[in-house]
């Protein structure tokens, strides 16, 4: 008999079907949910804690691994629970050690490319007809364009197997040639260049199947966490500009090498690449100065798509491959949000949909198939852990979730190791917890006298800066009054941007039928807590869904289909950009949205 289990995680809700009597741990694992369980689900490490309703009564062995407070709150060990009836399972902590989001919810795109292998017999020139190899090839294949990199391979390829060759054509252009009549592979590369992280996907261009993903921190981070810092550095000199370009190109090439080694293929088998990123990242990749993006009236050097050769881009792939970047919309609405819109399907739906990518800049698009508006809010890096006293990125040792258990505070730490700081999702949880406990008022003031009595020892003051201790350690992880103000600035900007878009559209926020969160932060935050602090409209809580790495998904869609590539061009041209600094009401809305409910 199948029993339904409803699961609530920081990433959203889903359902699984369990067999009566099987362990909850087994069901969750089978459903692709990775729990932290060093003991392998044998009920002796006490790590796979989940909150369930109805909680039931733990057995003696399980109870010994739980505190009385946890039991009172409905916490159980997944490996100690046998599924006998429908239940609700809350997974409050981020499990595992993956810190860069590569997954998404997009369906696999079927290849729709002019790129295809064909077999041919290339007659050799004779004394009577002394045609060159290229001319013989053109006659046999009907191609016009033979790049120099392929031309260099012709003499050997045409003679290795009595003139039998496998030729890769893109329309009337020869992309590659190999000796013999045998099945040949063809691979593509999709890359999402984020300000903080870079994710690359290796895809089979003939089947559309994603073979592998690899990721890294953006190697430009040493020159600034945000795009403005990198623009400032790039403006110092041409050498500085070249340094930033070399950093990202080298990083992508490192990912290419890693992907190819894992799949045991040659880099020169990658015949097509599509890259996305924000407008500044695309400028830096192309080696084009982004200086004017940071100066009023904020005009980029280009917004449309780019088409580069591997030599121009610096990527180590097939020499005759094509390297594309999807189009940007404006200085602070880039190809990454265009790709996310593609992945969400907003531009093909009648429903009023909001796509939001929350990062240093909160890029968002509101609309449907008929009309789309976009803006970018300067949210600052607080939600990515920067400018927070104990802030850090979503890496091992970061507190990624915070929950109150009576007077106690439970913190989920990435990597199940000693806490070293607080990342964005944990920051949102902590602020929501302080609000619910009454220790934080609507103006954002930390008030030790209004919090639970058991929290008195957690508060200290350094001058006028009140500090709250989240977790003991060496040093302790804390949240300060200044940190709260940083959160207010970030959430005020995002919330005000959403309100401006809705008003410009002639709609109310409550008219929005879908909210699609793209990117790592948007998919890892607890959505209820994001609404609790006012980062996202509370009225839309039940309409929020995560689309994972929407930028990467959109890049793969365009990689596999020239129709999708054309769709991106049309989409970018259709999106109407709103510059918030030119909207009179934005500042008032921003100040209002800084307040907590």
C-alpha positions as CSV (number, residue, x, y, z in Angstrom):
1,X,0.0,0.0,0.0
2,X,1.3,3.4,-1.0
3,X,1.3,6.2,1.7
4,X,1.8,9.9,0.8
5,X,4.5,11.9,2.5
6,X,4.4,15.6,2.1
7,X,7.9,17.2,2.4
8,X,8.7,20.8,3.1
9,X,12.3,21.9,2.6
10,X,14.0,25.3,2.3
11,X,13.8,24.7,-1.5
12,X,10.0,24.1,-1.6
13,X,7.4,21.4,-1.2
14,X,7.1,18.0,-2.8
15,X,5.4,14.6,-2.2
16,X,6.8,11.1,-2.1
17,X,5.0,7.8,-2.0
18,X,6.2,5.3,0.7
19,X,5.5,1.7,1.2
20,X,3.8,0.9,4.5
21,X,6.4,-0.1,7.0
22,X,9.5,1.2,5.3
23,X,11.8,3.6,7.1
24,X,11.3,7.3,6.5
25,X,15.1,7.5,5.8
26,X,14.8,4.9,3.0
27,X,11.9,6.7,1.5
28,X,13.6,10.1,1.5
29,X,16.8,8.7,0.1
30,X,14.9,6.9,-2.7
31,X,13.2,10.2,-3.5
32,X,16.6,11.9,-4.1
33,X,16.7,13.7,-0.7
34,X,20.2,13.4,0.8
35,X,20.2,13.3,4.6
36,X,23.2,13.8,6.7
37,X,23.6,10.3,8.1
38,X,27.2,9.1,8.6
39,X,25.8,5.8,10.1
40,X,24.0,5.0,6.8
41,X,20.6,5.1,8.4
42,X,21.3,2.5,11.2
43,X,20.1,4.8,14.0
44,X,23.3,5.3,16.0
45,X,24.8,8.7,14.8
46,X,21.8,10.8,15.5
47,X,22.3,13.1,12.5
48,X,19.2,12.5,10.3
49,X,16.9,14.7,12.3
50,X,13.6,15.7,10.7
51,X,10.5,17.4,12.1
52,X,7.4,15.4,11.4
53,X,3.6,15.6,12.0
54,X,2.3,13.4,13.6
55,X,5.6,12.9,15.5
56,X,4.7,9.6,17.3
57,X,6.9,8.3,20.1
58,X,10.6,7.5,19.5
59,X,12.0,4.2,20.6
60,X,14.6,3.9,23.4
61,X,17.6,3.9,21.0
62,X,16.3,6.8,19.0
63,X,15.2,8.8,22.1
64,X,18.7,8.6,23.5
65,X,20.0,10.6,20.5
66,X,17.4,13.4,20.8
67,X,17.1,16.1,23.4
68,X,13.8,16.5,25.3
69,X,13.3,19.8,23.6
70,X,13.7,18.2,20.2
71,X,11.2,15.5,21.0
72,X,8.8,18.1,22.3
73,X,9.1,20.0,19.0
74,X,8.3,16.9,17.0
75,X,11.9,16.0,15.9
76,X,12.7,12.4,15.0
77,X,15.5,10.5,13.4
78,X,14.4,9.6,9.9
79,X,16.0,6.2,10.2
80,X,14.0,5.5,13.4
81,X,10.6,6.3,11.9
82,X,8.5,3.6,10.2
83,X,5.9,4.9,7.8
84,X,2.5,3.7,8.8
85,X,0.3,6.7,7.9
86,X,0.4,9.9,5.9
87,X,2.7,12.5,7.4
88,X,4.3,15.9,7.0
89,X,8.1,16.1,7.1
90,X,10.0,19.3,7.5
91,X,13.7,19.3,6.5
92,X,15.0,22.4,8.2
93,X,18.7,22.0,7.5
94,X,20.6,22.1,4.2
95,X,22.0,18.6,3.7
96,X,25.3,17.6,2.2
97,X,28.2,19.7,1.2
98,X,27.3,21.0,-2.2
99,X,27.7,24.8,-2.1
100,X,27.2,25.8,-5.7
101,X,23.8,25.3,-7.3
102,X,24.0,23.5,-10.7
103,X,20.6,21.8,-10.8
104,X,17.4,23.3,-12.2
105,X,13.8,22.3,-13.0
106,X,13.9,22.7,-16.7
107,X,13.0,19.8,-19.0
108,X,15.6,18.4,-21.3
109,X,15.7,20.3,-24.6
110,X,15.6,18.2,-27.8
111,X,18.5,19.2,-30.2
112,X,17.4,21.4,-33.0
113,X,20.6,22.4,-34.7
114,X,22.0,22.6,-38.2
115,X,25.1,20.9,-36.8
116,X,25.3,17.3,-38.1
117,X,27.8,14.7,-39.1
118,X,27.8,13.4,-42.7
119,X,29.9,10.8,-44.5
120,X,31.7,11.5,-47.8
121,X,34.2,10.1,-50.3
122,X,36.7,12.7,-51.2
123,X,38.4,12.0,-54.5
124,X,42.0,12.9,-54.7
125,X,43.3,15.3,-57.3
126,X,45.2,13.9,-60.2
127,X,47.7,15.1,-62.8
128,X,44.9,15.5,-65.2
129,X,42.7,17.3,-62.7
130,X,45.0,18.8,-60.1
131,X,42.3,20.1,-57.8
132,X,43.3,20.9,-54.2
133,X,41.9,19.0,-51.3
134,X,39.6,21.8,-50.3
135,X,38.2,22.1,-53.8
136,X,37.6,18.3,-53.9
137,X,35.9,18.6,-50.5
138,X,33.7,21.4,-51.7
139,X,32.5,19.4,-54.7
140,X,31.8,16.3,-52.6
141,X,30.0,18.1,-49.7
142,X,28.7,21.2,-51.3
143,X,30.2,23.4,-48.6
144,X,31.4,27.0,-49.1
145,X,33.2,27.8,-45.8
146,X,36.2,25.8,-44.7
147,X,37.9,27.4,-41.7
148,X,41.7,27.5,-41.7
149,X,41.8,25.3,-38.6
150,X,39.9,22.5,-40.5
151,X,41.8,23.1,-43.7
152,X,45.0,22.2,-41.9
153,X,43.5,18.8,-41.2
154,X,42.5,18.0,-44.7
155,X,45.6,16.5,-46.2
156,X,45.9,13.8,-43.6
157,X,42.1,13.2,-43.3
158,X,41.6,12.8,-47.0
159,X,44.3,10.2,-47.3
160,X,44.1,8.2,-44.1
161,X,41.2,5.9,-45.2
162,X,41.2,6.0,-49.0
163,X,39.3,9.3,-49.1
164,X,36.5,8.3,-46.7
165,X,35.8,11.0,-44.2
166,X,33.3,12.0,-41.5
167,X,32.5,15.7,-41.8
168,X,30.7,17.9,-39.3
169,X,28.7,20.5,-41.0
170,X,26.9,23.6,-39.7
171,X,24.8,24.6,-42.7
172,X,27.4,25.2,-45.5
173,X,30.3,25.6,-43.0
174,X,32.7,22.8,-42.3
175,X,33.3,22.5,-38.6
176,X,35.5,19.4,-38.3
177,X,36.7,16.5,-40.4
178,X,37.8,13.1,-39.3
179,X,39.1,10.1,-41.3
180,X,36.8,7.1,-41.9
181,X,33.1,6.5,-42.0
182,X,32.3,5.9,-38.4
183,X,29.9,7.4,-35.8
184,X,31.4,10.5,-34.3
185,X,30.4,12.3,-31.1
186,X,29.7,16.1,-30.8
187,X,29.7,17.9,-27.5
188,X,28.6,21.4,-26.4
189,X,29.3,23.6,-23.5
190,X,26.9,25.8,-21.5
191,X,28.3,28.2,-18.9
192,X,26.7,30.4,-16.3
193,X,29.2,33.1,-15.2
194,X,27.9,34.4,-11.9
195,X,29.6,37.2,-9.9
196,X,30.3,34.7,-7.1
197,X,30.3,31.3,-8.9
198,X,30.8,29.7,-12.3
199,X,28.9,26.6,-13.4
200,X,29.7,24.7,-16.7
201,X,27.7,21.9,-18.3
202,X,28.9,19.4,-20.8
203,X,26.1,18.3,-23.2
204,X,25.8,15.8,-25.9
205,X,24.7,17.8,-28.9
206,X,23.3,14.8,-30.8
207,X,21.0,13.6,-28.0
208,X,20.6,16.6,-25.8
209,X,21.7,14.7,-22.7
210,X,23.6,16.6,-20.0
211,X,26.7,14.5,-19.3
212,X,28.4,16.4,-16.5
213,X,28.4,19.7,-14.5
214,X,31.4,21.3,-12.9
215,X,31.6,24.5,-10.8
216,X,33.9,26.8,-9.0
217,X,34.0,30.1,-7.2
218,X,34.5,32.9,-9.7
219,X,38.3,33.5,-9.8
220,X,37.7,37.2,-10.2
221,X,36.5,37.4,-6.6
222,X,39.9,38.4,-5.3
223,X,39.3,41.7,-7.2
224,X,36.0,42.4,-5.5
225,X,32.8,40.6,-4.4
226,X,30.5,42.8,-6.5
227,X,30.4,44.1,-10.0
228,X,31.1,47.7,-9.0
229,X,34.4,46.7,-7.3
230,X,35.4,44.8,-10.5
231,X,34.5,47.7,-12.7
232,X,36.6,50.0,-10.5
233,X,39.5,47.6,-10.8
234,X,39.1,47.2,-14.6
235,X,39.1,51.0,-15.0
236,X,42.6,51.3,-13.5
237,X,44.4,50.2,-16.6
238,X,44.3,48.0,-19.7
239,X,46.5,45.5,-17.8
240,X,43.9,45.4,-15.0
241,X,41.1,44.8,-17.6
242,X,43.2,42.0,-19.1
243,X,43.7,40.5,-15.7
244,X,40.0,40.2,-15.0
245,X,39.4,38.7,-18.5
246,X,42.3,36.2,-18.1
247,X,40.9,35.1,-14.7
248,X,37.5,34.2,-16.0
249,X,38.8,32.6,-19.2
250,X,41.3,30.5,-17.3
251,X,38.6,29.5,-14.8
252,X,36.2,28.4,-17.6
253,X,39.1,26.5,-19.3
254,X,39.8,24.8,-16.0
255,X,36.2,23.6,-15.8
256,X,36.4,22.5,-19.5
257,X,39.4,20.4,-18.7
258,X,37.8,18.9,-15.6
259,X,34.6,18.0,-17.6
260,X,36.6,16.4,-20.4
261,X,38.8,14.4,-18.1
262,X,35.7,13.1,-16.2
263,X,34.1,12.0,-19.5
264,X,37.4,10.9,-21.1
265,X,37.0,13.0,-24.2
266,X,39.1,15.5,-26.0
267,X,38.5,19.2,-25.7
268,X,38.5,19.6,-29.5
269,X,35.3,17.6,-29.6
270,X,33.4,20.6,-28.1
271,X,31.9,22.3,-31.2
272,X,29.5,24.8,-29.7
273,X,29.4,27.0,-26.5
274,X,26.8,29.3,-25.1
275,X,27.6,31.5,-22.1
276,X,25.4,33.7,-19.9
277,X,26.1,36.1,-17.1
278,X,25.2,39.6,-15.9
279,X,26.1,42.4,-18.2
280,X,29.4,43.2,-16.4
281,X,30.5,39.6,-16.5
282,X,29.9,39.3,-20.2
283,X,31.8,42.5,-20.9
284,X,34.8,41.2,-18.8
285,X,34.7,37.9,-20.6
286,X,34.8,39.7,-24.0
287,X,37.6,42.1,-22.8
288,X,35.3,45.1,-23.4
289,X,35.4,47.9,-20.9
290,X,32.4,48.0,-18.5
291,X,33.4,51.4,-17.1
292,X,30.3,53.3,-18.4
293,X,28.0,50.7,-16.8
294,X,28.9,52.3,-13.4
295,X,28.5,55.9,-14.6
296,X,25.2,57.8,-15.2
297,X,23.4,57.3,-17.6
298,X,24.7,53.7,-17.2
299,X,25.2,52.7,-20.8
300,X,26.9,49.4,-21.6
301,X,29.2,49.0,-24.6
302,X,26.7,46.4,-26.0
303,X,23.5,44.6,-25.0
304,X,22.9,42.2,-27.9
305,X,24.3,38.7,-28.3
306,X,28.0,38.1,-29.2
307,X,29.4,35.5,-31.5
308,X,33.1,34.8,-31.1
309,X,35.6,32.2,-32.3
310,X,37.4,30.1,-29.7
311,X,40.5,32.1,-30.5
312,X,38.7,35.4,-29.7
313,X,37.1,34.1,-26.6
314,X,40.2,32.2,-25.4
315,X,38.2,29.0,-24.7
316,X,40.0,25.7,-25.3
317,X,37.5,23.9,-27.5
318,X,37.4,22.9,-31.2
319,X,39.1,25.7,-33.2
320,X,36.2,26.0,-35.6
321,X,33.5,26.0,-32.9
322,X,31.1,28.9,-32.3
323,X,31.0,30.7,-29.0
324,X,27.8,32.6,-28.2
325,X,26.7,34.8,-25.4
326,X,23.0,35.4,-25.0
327,X,21.8,39.0,-25.1
328,X,21.8,41.4,-22.2
329,X,18.8,43.8,-21.6
330,X,20.5,46.7,-19.9
331,X,23.5,47.6,-17.7
332,X,22.2,45.7,-14.7
333,X,19.8,43.2,-16.4
334,X,21.9,40.6,-18.1
335,X,21.9,37.5,-20.2
336,X,21.5,35.4,-17.0
337,X,18.1,36.8,-16.2
338,X,17.1,36.4,-19.9
339,X,18.1,32.7,-19.6
340,X,16.1,32.4,-16.4
341,X,13.0,33.8,-18.0
342,X,13.4,31.2,-20.8
343,X,13.7,28.4,-18.2
344,X,10.6,29.7,-16.3
345,X,8.5,29.9,-19.4
346,X,7.3,33.4,-18.4
347,X,7.4,34.6,-22.0
348,X,5.2,31.8,-23.2
349,X,2.6,31.9,-20.4
350,X,-0.6,33.9,-19.9
351,X,-0.2,34.0,-16.2
352,X,1.4,37.1,-14.6
353,X,4.7,35.8,-13.4
354,X,7.6,37.2,-11.5
355,X,11.1,35.9,-12.0
356,X,13.6,37.0,-9.4
357,X,17.4,36.3,-9.1
358,X,18.5,37.6,-5.7
359,X,22.1,38.4,-5.5
360,X,24.3,41.5,-5.1
361,X,21.9,42.9,-7.7
362,X,18.4,41.7,-7.5
363,X,17.4,41.2,-11.1
364,X,13.7,40.7,-11.7
365,X,11.3,40.4,-14.6
366,X,7.5,40.7,-14.3
367,X,5.1,39.9,-17.1
368,X,3.7,37.2,-19.4
369,X,3.7,36.4,-23.1
370,X,2.2,39.8,-23.9
371,X,4.4,42.2,-22.0
372,X,7.5,42.1,-19.8
373,X,9.1,44.7,-17.5
374,X,12.5,44.4,-15.8
375,X,14.5,46.2,-13.2
376,X,17.6,45.7,-11.0
377,X,17.9,46.7,-7.4
378,X,21.1,47.4,-5.7
379,X,20.5,44.9,-2.9
380,X,24.1,44.8,-1.9
381,X,26.1,41.7,-0.9
382,X,24.5,41.2,2.6
383,X,22.4,38.3,1.4
384,X,25.5,36.6,0.1
385,X,27.2,36.9,3.4
386,X,29.3,40.0,2.7
387,X,29.2,43.1,4.9
388,X,27.9,41.0,7.8
389,X,30.1,40.8,10.9
390,X,30.2,37.0,10.8
391,X,29.0,36.7,7.2
392,X,30.4,34.3,4.6
393,X,29.4,32.6,1.4
394,X,27.5,29.3,1.3
395,X,30.6,27.1,1.9
396,X,31.5,24.5,4.4
397,X,31.3,25.9,7.9
398,X,28.5,28.4,7.2
399,X,25.4,28.4,9.2
400,X,22.7,28.0,6.6
401,X,19.6,27.6,8.7
402,X,18.5,28.8,12.1
403,X,15.5,27.5,14.2
404,X,14.3,28.3,17.7
405,X,13.7,25.4,20.0
406,X,12.2,27.0,23.1
407,X,15.1,29.0,24.6
408,X,17.6,27.1,22.5
409,X,18.6,27.9,19.0
410,X,19.3,25.1,16.4
411,X,21.7,26.0,13.6
412,X,22.3,24.0,10.5
413,X,25.9,24.2,9.3
414,X,27.1,23.4,5.8
415,X,29.4,20.4,5.9
416,X,28.2,19.3,9.3
417,X,31.3,20.9,10.8
418,X,32.1,23.6,13.3
419,X,30.4,26.9,12.4
420,X,32.7,29.5,11.1
421,X,30.1,32.1,10.1
422,X,26.7,32.8,8.7
423,X,25.6,32.7,5.0
424,X,22.6,34.4,3.4
425,X,20.0,31.7,4.0
426,X,21.0,31.5,7.7
427,X,20.9,35.2,8.0
428,X,17.3,35.3,6.7
429,X,16.3,32.6,9.2
430,X,18.0,34.4,12.1
431,X,16.3,37.7,11.4
432,X,12.9,35.9,11.1
433,X,13.5,34.1,14.4
434,X,14.4,37.3,16.2
435,X,11.2,38.9,14.9
436,X,9.0,36.0,16.0
437,X,10.7,36.0,19.4
438,X,10.0,39.7,19.9
439,X,13.7,40.5,20.2
440,X,13.6,42.6,17.0
441,X,11.0,45.4,16.5
442,X,9.4,46.7,13.4
443,X,12.1,49.4,13.0
444,X,14.8,46.8,13.1
445,X,16.1,47.6,16.6
446,X,17.4,44.7,18.6
447,X,15.8,44.8,22.1
448,X,17.2,42.4,24.7
449,X,14.4,43.4,27.1
450,X,11.7,42.1,24.8
451,X,13.2,38.8,23.9
452,X,12.7,35.5,25.8
453,X,14.2,35.5,29.3
454,X,16.4,32.6,28.4
455,X,18.1,34.7,25.8
456,X,19.4,37.4,28.2
457,X,22.9,35.9,28.2
458,X,23.1,35.9,24.4
459,X,23.0,39.7,24.2
460,X,26.0,42.0,24.7
461,X,26.7,45.6,23.7
462,X,29.8,47.1,22.1
463,X,29.1,50.8,22.4
464,X,25.8,51.4,20.6
465,X,26.0,48.2,18.7
466,X,23.9,45.4,20.2
467,X,25.1,41.9,19.5
468,X,23.2,38.6,19.6
469,X,25.0,35.3,20.0
470,X,23.6,32.7,17.7
471,X,26.1,29.9,18.3
472,X,29.0,29.2,20.7
473,X,32.3,28.6,19.1
474,X,35.8,29.9,18.8
475,X,34.9,32.5,17.9
476,X,31.1,32.6,18.5
477,X,28.8,33.3,15.6
478,X,26.9,36.5,16.2
479,X,24.5,38.9,14.6
480,X,24.8,42.6,15.3
481,X,22.5,45.6,15.1
482,X,24.6,46.8,12.1
483,X,24.0,43.4,10.4
484,X,20.3,43.9,10.8
485,X,20.5,47.3,9.1
486,X,22.4,45.6,6.2
487,X,19.5,43.1,5.9
488,X,17.0,45.9,5.9
489,X,18.7,47.7,3.1
490,X,18.8,44.6,1.0
491,X,15.3,43.4,1.6
492,X,14.0,47.0,1.2
493,X,15.5,47.3,-2.2
494,X,14.2,43.9,-3.4
495,X,10.7,44.5,-2.1
496,X,10.5,48.0,-3.4
497,X,11.6,46.8,-6.8
498,X,8.8,44.3,-6.9
499,X,6.3,46.9,-6.0
500,X,7.6,49.3,-8.7
501,X,7.3,46.6,-11.3
502,X,3.8,45.8,-10.3
503,X,2.6,49.4,-10.4
504,X,4.3,50.0,-13.7
505,X,2.5,47.0,-15.1
506,X,-0.8,48.3,-13.8
507,X,-1.3,45.5,-11.4
508,X,-1.3,44.8,-7.7
509,X,1.3,42.5,-6.1
510,X,-1.5,40.1,-5.3
511,X,-2.2,39.7,-9.0
512,X,1.0,37.9,-9.5
513,X,0.2,34.2,-10.0
514,X,3.7,32.7,-10.0
515,X,7.0,33.7,-8.4
516,X,10.0,31.9,-9.8
517,X,13.2,32.1,-7.7
518,X,16.4,31.6,-9.7
519,X,19.9,31.1,-8.4
520,X,21.5,29.6,-5.3
521,X,20.3,32.0,-2.7
522,X,16.7,32.0,-4.0
523,X,16.6,28.3,-3.9
524,X,18.2,27.7,-0.6
525,X,16.3,30.3,1.5
526,X,13.4,29.3,3.7
527,X,10.6,31.0,1.7
528,X,8.3,31.4,4.7
529,X,11.1,33.3,6.5
530,X,11.9,35.3,3.4
531,X,8.3,36.4,3.4
532,X,8.3,36.9,7.2
533,X,11.1,39.5,7.0
534,X,9.5,41.2,4.0
535,X,12.1,40.2,1.4
536,X,9.3,38.7,-0.7
537,X,5.6,39.6,-0.5
538,X,3.9,37.5,2.2
539,X,0.7,37.3,0.1
540,X,2.7,35.3,-2.5
541,X,4.1,32.6,-0.3
542,X,2.1,29.8,-1.7
543,X,2.9,30.9,-5.3
544,X,6.7,30.8,-4.9
545,X,8.7,28.0,-6.7
546,X,12.3,27.5,-7.2
547,X,13.7,26.9,-10.7
548,X,17.2,26.1,-9.6
549,X,20.0,27.5,-11.7
550,X,17.7,29.1,-14.3
551,X,20.6,30.8,-16.0
552,X,22.3,27.5,-16.6
553,X,19.1,25.9,-17.8
554,X,18.5,28.7,-20.3
555,X,22.0,28.5,-21.5
556,X,21.6,24.8,-22.2
557,X,18.3,25.4,-24.0
558,X,20.0,27.9,-26.4
559,X,23.0,25.6,-26.7
560,X,20.8,22.8,-28.1
561,X,18.4,24.7,-30.2
562,X,18.9,27.6,-32.6
563,X,15.2,28.3,-32.2
564,X,15.8,28.8,-28.5
565,X,18.7,31.1,-29.3
566,X,16.4,33.1,-31.5
567,X,13.9,33.1,-28.7
568,X,16.4,34.7,-26.4
569,X,17.1,37.5,-28.9
570,X,13.3,38.2,-29.2
571,X,12.8,38.0,-25.5
572,X,15.6,40.4,-24.7
573,X,14.3,42.9,-27.3
574,X,10.8,42.6,-25.8
575,X,11.7,43.2,-22.2
576,X,11.1,46.9,-21.1
577,X,13.8,48.0,-18.7
578,X,12.8,50.4,-15.8
579,X,15.7,52.4,-14.2
580,X,14.7,52.6,-10.6
581,X,16.8,55.7,-9.9
582,X,14.5,57.5,-12.4
583,X,11.3,56.4,-10.6
584,X,10.2,59.1,-8.1
585,X,8.3,56.8,-5.8
586,X,11.1,54.3,-5.5
587,X,12.9,56.0,-2.6
588,X,9.7,56.3,-0.6
589,X,8.8,52.6,-1.2
590,X,12.4,51.6,-0.3
591,X,12.2,53.4,3.0
592,X,8.8,51.8,3.7
593,X,9.9,48.3,2.8
594,X,12.9,48.5,5.1
595,X,10.5,48.2,8.0
596,X,9.5,44.9,9.4
597,X,5.9,43.8,9.8
